[in-house]
């Protein structure tokens, strides 16, 4: 009987501690390569992506870079780049058509000045890559203002 109780406690304990950690925030897998050219209106970032093929991994990395730029900023950059949008959930809910066009239909691509894959690898059936992007922040900000995503002077 003690053995049965011990096994039950072990299963209960390991089941409770092995649950995935759920968070509302994405895992930050973006490194700011150079933000010192922010004065000319661009920022260069390296971002990682995973997909079933190289193209899907590339698209995931690009979307991740823009999602973080818009909603979280790049706080570790010098100078620090603040989020462009104040409230992610509220803004996504209020403008679903805009964000469908921007993320799902590739509207963000018009703000990529330069891009290249810094590294590509595979593991099983998955492709992993690190993509370097130069993003035109100077054009992105007025675009967001014209579409009423952000106000003219920030939030």
Residue pairs with C-beta under 8 A, 6 or more apart in sequence:
25 72
26 64
26 67
26 68
26 72
28 68
28 72
29 47
29 48
29 64
30 45
30 46
30 47
30 48
30 64
30 65
30 68
30 74
31 45
31 46
31 47
31 76
32 43
32 44
32 45
32 46
32 74
32 76
32 77
32 81
33 44
33 45
33 46
33 132
34 43
34 44
35 43
35 44
35 74
35 77
35 78
35 79
35 81
36 78
36 79
37 43
37 44
38 79
38 81
38 137
40 138
41 136
41 137
41 138
41 139
42 113
42 134
42 135
42 136
42 137
42 138
43 69
43 74
43 77
43 81
43 134
43 135
43 137
44 114
44 132
44 133
44 134
44 135
45 65
45 69
45 74
45 132
45 133
45 135
46 118
46 130
46 131
46 132
46 133
47 61
47 62
47 64
47 65
47 68
47 130
47 131
47 133
48 61
48 64
48 128
48 129
48 130
48 131
49 56
49 57
49 58
49 59
49 60
49 61
49 62
49 64
49 128
49 129
49 131
50 57
50 60
50 126
50 127
50 128
51 57
51 58
51 59
51 60
51 126
51 127
52 125
52 126
52 127
53 127
54 117
54 120
54 127
54 129
56 127
57 120
57 126
57 127
57 128
57 129
58 117
58 129
58 131
61 129
61 130
61 131
62 108
62 109
62 112
62 115
62 131
62 133
63 103
63 108
65 131
65 133
65 135
66 102
66 103
66 108
66 111
66 135
67 103
68 74
69 81
69 83
69 84
69 135
69 137
69 140
70 83
70 84
70 85
70 88
70 144
71 83
71 84
71 85
71 88
71 91
72 83
73 80
73 81
73 82
73 83
73 84
74 80
74 81
75 81
75 82
81 137
84 140
84 141
84 144
84 150
85 91
85 144
85 149
85 150
85 155
86 150
86 155
91 149
92 99
95 147
95 148
95 149
98 147
98 149
101 107
102 108
110 139
111 135
111 136
111 137
111 139
111 140
111 143
112 133
112 134
112 135
112 136
113 134
113 135
113 136
114 133
114 134
115 131
115 132
115 133
115 134
116 131
116 132
117 129
117 130
117 131
117 132
118 129
118 130
118 131
118 132
119 129
119 130
120 127
120 128
120 129
121 127
121 128
121 129
122 128
141 150
144 150
145 151
145 152
